[in-house]
Amino acid sequence: MKVQQSGRRIGIGIAVSVLAMALAACSPGEQQAANTDSSPTPSVSTAIQPTTAPQASVQPSVQPSVQPSVKPSAQQLSSQKTVQVYWLKSSGSKIEVVPAPVKIQAGVKSENILEGAFNRLLAGPNDPAYSSTIPKGTQLRNLDVREDGIHVDLSEEFTAGGGSASMTGRVAQILYTATSINPNTNVWIDVEGKRLEVLGGEGLELNQPLTRQNFEKNFDL
């Protein structure tokens, strides 16, 4: 009995040795595959992110800004001054000096009001019924309101061209517009800073200061 058990132990040992040699002969990859095949395969869930289409940037619609019509305020209207600008108008065989009201944005000084009136006068009439003999291009160089009267300094264009009727008409326009605030004041007319004594080639003499009274007495249109 002892001999048989010893033989069995020898046979089992030889079998174990043979199996170990067989495993040693296998490649590591084969060993891993063998181990893997024997282990259960875990289920792997792959998370799939939904594809989201890029959103187009939408610009808000902008309505064009509409500027409301602005009406002058009561304060602005109260700061406007109505003055008379004088034009010429044919009446039969005579020429009359005719006033036309204009609104000027007035300042605190009379000079501001009169300067606005003269700028309108020198621009010429808009109404075809009226005319002006003041030459185009005439500029107001300066205007002063002094104790002795109103001093108006014009550019040299004021003396250009025209006969005696034209010269008389333009002097009347300057005189009457200058005295639109105070009809009884004196007016001094200068050209390029020099006192105007004779106007035009026909020699229209001006005895200054001028007033409406002495003009109506000494000159005919």
Secondary structure, DSSP 8 states (H G I E B T S, - for coil): -HHHHHHHHHHHHHHHHHHHHHHHHS-HHHHHHHHHHHS----------------------------------HHHHHTEEEEEEEEEEEETTEEEEEEEEEEEE--SSHHHHHHHHHHHHHH--SSTT-B--S-TT--EEEEEEETTEEEEEE-GGGG-S--HHHHHHHHHHHHHHHTSS-TTS-EEEEETTEE--EETTTTEE--SSB-HHHHHHH---
